[in-house]
Amino acid sequence: MLNIGHIITALTAAFFVVASYVILFNTFLPLSGVYALDVLAQDTHYKYFALFIIPMGAYFVIANWVGWQYYQNS
């Protein structure tokens, strides 16, 4: 039975595989034929922004929540 935890884990693993291809493995492998992956793989600047926006957004949300907890409990 799938629950939300399994779905989040699967999406995280898929994101890790795609990000690894775009950032690391695209120099060693030929283009994939998928338009979005090829555009990110050939880009030299914005591919890092597009892939790091998700973890940095999560960090921002967590840091704000922790700060709010400190504020409420002080």
Summary of the structure (lengths in Angstrom):
residues: 74
radius of gyration: 16.9
end to end distance: 42.4
largest distance: 55.6
contacts: 145
relative contact order: 0.08
helix: 78%
strand: 0%
